[in-house]
Amino acid sequence: GKHSQEMASLAMGVLNQVPYASDPRTEQWVSDVVDVMPKVGVTCCLLAFFGNGDIQGDRGKQDEVIRRLKKVAPRAAAAGVVLGIESWMNADEHLRILDAVDSPAVKVYYDVANMTTRGYDVGREIRQLGKDRICQMHMKENGQLLGRGKVDFPRVKEAVEDIGYRGWLILEGATVPDKSLIECYKINRDFLRELFEIS
């Protein structure tokens, strides 16, 4: 056909209800997604750690996640795919996991709104992680259009450019009640294009 779509990534949101840190079924699910990704032409899958799956500040749960990721990471690396951790953790906690797993197949899926909500210095965190440790980024705002909420987007842009990140900037959230989803996303897309000087 004349229209082609590229999928940026898959996401295992189910891990918010069924925790990767503790539920035995999830090891097989993550293993399965490693097999699926090359078949659907996707190189990145978000692993979610919110709700029931939260591991922030819990070394025991983080260590179990490390153990599980170390088992699956070699297969992911061989398949040329990346598992991206999205969580409430700060850069230090994320790096502890990444350093322990020690695989190019495990990175951070960085969400600027979540990290701002947590009170982290997003510009400093993006620089601390660096481009080799971030697989993709959520350009998000909660209950506001991009640029009109709490996230310091000029600071995000500076950090993204400083580290030389050239990956996907994924729009998420950033909707308001008086506009349709499509209207909001057009405004948000235009905001990002202008901010990052993308033609």
C-alpha positions in Angstrom: 0.0 0.0 0.0 1.0 3.6 -0.2 0.9 4.1 3.5 3.5 2.5 5.7 3.6 2.6 9.5 6.6 2.0 11.7 6.0 0.8 15.2 8.3 2.5 17.7 7.9 -0.1 20.4 5.7 -2.6 22.3 4.8 -2.2 25.9 4.1 -4.8 28.6 1.6 -2.8 30.6 0.3 -6.0 32.1 3.4 -6.0 34.4 1.7 -3.2 36.4 -0.9 -5.7 37.5 1.2 -8.9 37.4 4.7 -8.0 38.8 7.8 -9.0 37.0 9.7 -8.9 40.3 7.6 -11.7 41.9 5.1 -13.5 39.6 6.6 -16.6 38.0 4.5 -16.4 34.9 6.1 -13.1 33.8 9.5 -14.6 33.1 7.9 -16.6 30.3 6.0 -13.6 29.1 9.1 -11.5 28.7 10.9 -14.4 27.1 8.0 -14.7 24.6 8.1 -11.0 23.8 11.8 -11.3 22.9 10.7 -13.9 20.3 7.8 -11.8 19.0 9.6 -8.5 18.5 11.8 -9.4 15.5 8.7 -11.0 13.8 6.8 -7.8 14.0 9.7 -5.5 13.2 10.0 -3.9 16.6 13.4 -3.5 18.4 12.2 -2.1 21.8 9.7 -3.3 24.4 8.8 -1.3 27.5 8.7 -3.3 30.7 6.4 -1.4 33.1 7.1 -1.2 36.9 4.1 0.7 38.3 1.2 -0.2 40.5 1.6 -3.7 41.8 4.9 -3.9 39.9 6.6 -1.0 41.6 10.2 -1.8 42.7 11.4 1.7 43.7 13.4 1.6 46.9 13.0 -2.1 47.3 16.4 -3.7 46.9 15.1 -7.3 47.2 12.6 -6.8 44.3 15.2 -5.0 42.3 17.7 -7.9 42.8 15.0 -10.4 41.6 14.5 -8.2 38.5 18.2 -8.2 37.9 18.3 -12.0 38.2 15.4 -12.4 35.7 16.8 -9.9 33.3 20.3 -11.5 33.4 18.6 -14.8 32.2 16.7 -13.2 29.3 19.2 -10.5 28.2 21.5 -12.7 26.2 18.6 -13.9 24.1 17.4 -10.4 23.6 20.9 -9.2 22.6 21.2 -12.1 20.1 17.8 -11.1 18.7 18.9 -7.5 18.4 16.1 -6.2 20.6 16.0 -4.1 23.8 13.9 -4.4 27.0 13.3 -0.9 28.4 12.6 -0.4 32.1 10.0 2.3 32.9 9.6 2.8 36.6 9.5 5.3 39.5 13.2 4.7 40.2 15.7 7.5 40.0 18.7 7.3 37.7 20.9 5.8 40.4 18.6 2.9 41.0 18.1 2.4 37.2 21.9 2.3 36.7 22.4 -0.2 39.6 20.1 -2.6 37.7 21.6 -1.9 34.3 25.2 -2.2 35.6 24.3 -5.5 37.3 22.6 -7.0 34.2 25.4 -5.6 32.0 23.7 -6.1 28.6 23.1 -3.8 25.7 19.7 -5.4 25.6 18.5 -3.8 28.8 18.0 0.0 29.0 15.8 2.7 30.5 12.6 3.8 28.9 12.7 7.4 30.3 9.4 9.2 31.0 9.9 12.9 31.6 6.5 13.5 33.3 6.9 10.5 35.7 10.4 11.6 36.8 9.2 15.3 37.2 6.3 14.1 39.3 8.8 12.2 41.5 10.8 15.5 42.0 13.9 14.2 40.2 16.1 16.7 38.2 15.2 15.4 34.8 18.0 17.3 32.9 20.6 15.9 35.3 19.1 12.4 35.1 19.0 12.3 31.3 22.7 13.3 31.3 23.5 10.8 34.1 22.0 7.9 32.1 23.4 9.0 28.8 22.3 8.0 25.3 23.6 4.4 25.5 21.4 3.7 28.5 18.1 5.3 27.2 16.2 3.2 24.6 13.2 5.5 24.1 11.6 8.5 25.8 8.1 9.4 26.7 7.3 13.1 26.1 4.4 13.3 28.5 2.5 15.7 30.7 -0.3 14.8 33.0 -3.6 16.7 32.5 -2.0 19.4 30.3 -0.7 19.9 26.8 3.1 19.6 26.3 4.8 22.9 27.4 1.9 24.0 29.6 2.4 21.7 32.6 5.1 20.9 35.1 7.8 19.4 32.8 10.7 21.8 32.0 10.8 20.9 28.3 13.5 23.4 27.3 15.7 21.7 29.9 14.7 18.2 28.6 15.7 19.4 25.1 19.1 20.6 26.2 19.8 17.4 28.0 18.7 15.2 25.1 20.9 17.2 22.7 23.8 17.2 25.1 23.9 13.4 25.3 23.4 13.0 21.5 20.2 11.0 21.9 18.6 10.5 18.4 15.9 7.9 19.2 12.2 8.1 19.4 10.3 10.8 21.3 7.0 9.1 22.1 4.0 11.3 22.8 2.0 10.0 25.8 -0.7 11.6 27.9 -0.7 15.4 27.5 -4.5 15.7 26.9 -7.0 18.3 28.1 -10.8 17.7 28.5 -11.9 20.4 26.0 -10.0 19.0 23.1 -10.2 15.7 21.3 -7.3 13.2 21.5 -6.4 14.0 17.9 -6.4 17.8 18.5 -4.2 17.4 21.5 -1.7 15.2 19.7 -1.5 17.5 16.8 -0.7 20.4 19.2 1.8 18.2 21.1 3.5 17.1 17.9 3.8 20.6 16.7 5.2 21.7 20.1 7.9 18.9 19.9 8.7 19.7 16.3 9.3 23.3 17.1 11.2 22.6 20.4 13.5 20.1 18.8 13.6 21.9 15.4 12.4 18.9 13.5 11.1 19.7 10.1 
